[in-house]
Amino acid sequence: MSQTQVEQNAAQAESETMGDELTGRVYYGLHLRHDDGQMVNISLRMPKSDLDRITAKAKRYHISRSEYMRRQLAQTE
């Protein structure tokens, strides 16, 4: 492996925009506990602009939109 390839691999691994498949989900901060283990679905209507904002924030934290919304709802307790 050449030095150039090593540098390219390092840049890919450190990039937040390029897919690298080297790591799984990255969680920042509090991990929510789902003590009962049973997850249920809910449905909610909201303006598309709000959904786009939520999606962008979730991507910034490298978590799913659902996980981001769960965390936001848990903070309101």
Accessible surface in RSA format (square Angstrom, percent):
REM  Atomic radii and reference values for relative SASA: ProtOr
REM  Chains: A
REM  Algorithm: Lee & Richards
REM  Probe-radius: 1.40
REM  Slices: 20
REM RES _ NUM      All-atoms   Total-Side   Main-Chain    Non-polar    All polar
REM                ABS   REL    ABS   REL    ABS   REL    ABS   REL    ABS   REL
RES MET A   1   174.95  90.6  86.40  57.2  88.55 210.8  85.88  73.0  89.07 118.0
RES SER A   2    66.49  56.2  51.76  69.1  14.73  33.9  51.97 110.7  14.52  20.3
RES GLN A   3   121.36  67.9 111.86  81.8   9.50  22.6  54.93 116.9  66.43  50.4
RES THR A   4    85.20  60.6  83.63  84.8   1.57   3.7  48.78  65.5  36.42  55.1
RES GLN A   5    71.67  40.1  71.62  52.3   0.06   0.1  19.54  41.6  52.14  39.5
RES VAL A   6    66.11  43.5  64.38  58.3   1.73   4.2  65.25  56.7   0.86   2.3
RES GLU A   7   101.43  58.2  93.59  70.8   7.84  18.7  38.13  73.8  63.30  51.7
RES GLN A   8   103.45  57.8  95.41  69.7   8.04  19.1  38.19  81.3  65.26  49.5
RES ASN A   9    55.83  38.5  53.25  51.5   2.57   6.2  23.84  57.4  31.98  30.9
RES ALA A  10    45.07  41.4  36.97  57.1   8.10  18.4  44.56  62.8   0.51   1.3
RES ALA A  11    58.01  53.3  47.50  73.3  10.51  23.9  54.15  76.3   3.86  10.2
RES GLN A  12    64.01  35.8  64.01  46.8   0.00   0.0   4.50   9.6  59.51  45.1
RES ALA A  13    47.89  44.0  26.85  41.4  21.05  47.9  26.85  37.8  21.05  55.7
RES GLU A  14   138.95  79.8 111.89  84.6  27.06  64.4  47.11  91.1  91.84  75.0
RES SER A  15    34.57  29.2  13.57  18.1  21.00  48.4  19.28  41.0  15.29  21.4
RES GLU A  16   133.21  76.5 101.23  76.6  31.97  76.1  36.40  70.4  96.81  79.0
RES THR A  17   129.99  92.5  92.47  93.7  37.52  89.4  81.79 109.9  48.20  72.9
RES MET A  18    97.93  50.7  84.29  55.8  13.64  32.5  55.28  47.0  42.65  56.5
RES GLY A  19    66.55  82.1   0.00   N/A  66.55  82.1  42.21 115.8  24.34  54.5
RES ASP A  20    35.28  24.7  18.46  18.4  16.82  39.8   3.16   7.4  32.12  32.0
RES GLU A  21   175.20 100.6 135.47 102.5  39.73  94.6  58.57 113.3 116.63  95.2
RES LEU A  22   121.06  67.4  88.65  63.4  32.42  81.5  91.77  64.4  29.30  78.8
RES THR A  23   101.31  72.1  73.63  74.6  27.68  66.0  67.60  90.8  33.71  51.0
RES GLY A  24    63.12  77.8   0.00   N/A  63.12  77.8  41.49 113.8  21.64  48.5
RES ARG A  25   153.64  64.5 119.41  60.9  34.23  81.5  42.27  57.8 111.37  67.5
RES VAL A  26    58.48  38.5  54.31  49.2   4.17  10.1  57.38  49.9   1.10   3.0
RES TYR A  27    82.15  38.4  59.33  33.8  22.82  59.4  41.03  30.8  41.12  50.7
RES TYR A  28   108.50  50.7 100.67  57.3   7.83  20.4  80.40  60.4  28.10  34.6
RES GLY A  29    68.29  84.2   0.00   N/A  68.29  84.2  43.24 118.7  25.05  56.1
RES LEU A  30   131.51  73.2 114.95  82.2  16.56  41.6 122.65  86.1   8.86  23.8
RES HIS A  31   111.66  61.0 102.22  71.1   9.44  24.1  79.22  81.6  32.44  37.7
RES LEU A  32    38.22  21.3  21.42  15.3  16.80  42.2  22.57  15.8  15.65  42.1
RES ARG A  33   204.60  85.9 174.19  88.8  30.41  72.4  51.96  71.0 152.64  92.5
RES HIS A  34    79.02  43.2  55.99  38.9  23.03  58.9  42.77  44.1  36.26  42.2
RES ASP A  35   132.05  92.5  92.44  92.0  39.61  93.7  41.98  98.8  90.07  89.8
RES ASP A  36   118.36  82.9  82.39  82.0  35.97  85.1  46.98 110.6  71.38  71.2
RES GLY A  37    58.00  71.5   0.00   N/A  58.00  71.5  32.01  87.8  25.99  58.2
RES GLN A  38   133.60  74.7 117.74  86.0  15.86  37.8  37.16  79.1  96.43  73.1
RES MET A  39   104.78  54.3  77.77  51.5  27.01  64.3  72.23  61.4  32.55  43.1
RES VAL A  40   114.40  75.3  86.47  78.3  27.93  67.3  93.12  80.9  21.28  57.7
RES ASN A  41   152.46 105.1 123.62 119.5  28.84  69.4  32.00  77.0 120.46 116.4
RES ILE A  42   137.60  78.3 103.48  77.1  34.12  82.2 111.83  80.5  25.77  69.9
RES SER A  43   113.77  96.1  77.39 103.3  36.37  83.8  50.58 107.7  63.18  88.5
RES LEU A  44   103.68  57.7  69.86  50.0  33.83  85.0  75.95  53.3  27.74  74.6
RES ARG A  45   227.27  95.4 200.80 102.4  26.47  63.0  81.96 112.0 145.31  88.1
RES MET A  46    62.09  32.2  30.35  20.1  31.74  75.6  37.62  32.0  24.47  32.4
RES PRO A  47    82.86  60.4  70.79  64.5  12.07  43.9  82.28  67.9   0.57   3.6
RES LYS A  48   148.67  72.5 137.40  84.3  11.27  26.8 115.16 103.7  33.51  35.7
RES SER A  49    78.51  66.3  65.09  86.9  13.42  30.9  51.35 109.3  27.17  38.1
RES ASP A  50    49.57  34.7  49.52  49.3   0.05   0.1   2.39   5.6  47.18  47.1
RES LEU A  51    59.65  33.2  59.65  42.7   0.00   0.0  59.65  41.9   0.00   0.0
RES ASP A  52    69.64  48.8  62.70  62.4   6.94  16.4  29.44  69.3  40.21  40.1
RES ARG A  53   121.30  50.9 113.47  57.8   7.82  18.6  62.63  85.6  58.67  35.6
RES ILE A  54    19.21  10.9  19.21  14.3   0.00   0.0  19.21  13.8   0.00   0.0
RES THR A  55    33.05  23.5  32.98  33.4   0.07   0.2  31.53  42.3   1.52   2.3
RES ALA A  56    56.26  51.7  46.29  71.4   9.97  22.7  51.61  72.7   4.65  12.3
RES LYS A  57    68.14  33.2  68.14  41.8   0.00   0.0  20.87  18.8  47.27  50.4
RES ALA A  58     1.88   1.7   1.88   2.9   0.00   0.0   1.88   2.7   0.00   0.0
RES LYS A  59   146.85  71.6 135.05  82.9  11.80  28.1  84.69  76.2  62.16  66.2
RES ARG A  60   152.42  64.0 132.00  67.3  20.42  48.6  66.61  91.0  85.81  52.0
RES TYR A  61    96.38  45.0  96.32  54.8   0.06   0.1  54.75  41.1  41.63  51.3
RES HIS A  62    60.62  33.1  46.21  32.1  14.41  36.9  31.34  32.3  29.29  34.1
RES ILE A  63    13.90   7.9   1.80   1.3  12.10  29.2   5.88   4.2   8.03  21.8
RES SER A  64    37.72  31.9  24.10  32.2  13.63  31.4  33.69  71.7   4.03   5.6
RES ARG A  65   101.83  42.8  95.25  48.6   6.58  15.7  13.52  18.5  88.31  53.5
RES SER A  66    63.98  54.1  58.70  78.3   5.29  12.2  20.76  44.2  43.23  60.6
RES GLU A  67    14.13   8.1  14.13  10.7   0.00   0.0   1.97   3.8  12.16   9.9
RES TYR A  68    20.05   9.4  20.05  11.4   0.00   0.0   8.58   6.4  11.47  14.1
RES MET A  69    44.76  23.2  43.41  28.7   1.36   3.2  35.31  30.0   9.45  12.5
RES ARG A  70    78.92  33.1  74.16  37.8   4.76  11.3  36.29  49.6  42.63  25.8
RES ARG A  71    28.40  11.9  27.30  13.9   1.10   2.6  18.27  25.0  10.12   6.1
RES GLN A  72    72.97  40.8  69.45  50.8   3.51   8.4  24.12  51.3  48.85  37.1
RES LEU A  73   109.13  60.8 104.04  74.4   5.10  12.8 104.47  73.4   4.67  12.6
RES ALA A  74    36.42  33.5  21.99  33.9  14.43  32.8  26.05  36.7  10.37  27.5
RES GLN A  75   132.56  74.1  98.78  72.2  33.78  80.4  41.64  88.6  90.92  69.0
RES THR A  76   110.76  78.8  74.84  75.9  35.93  85.6  67.64  90.9  43.13  65.2
RES GLU A  77   186.01 106.8 117.09  88.6  68.91 164.1  75.64 146.3 110.37  90.1
END  Absolute sums over single chains surface
CHAIN  1 A     6949.4       5453.5       1495.9       3677.4       3272.0
END  Absolute sums over all chains
TOTAL          6949.4       5453.5       1495.9       3677.4       3272.0
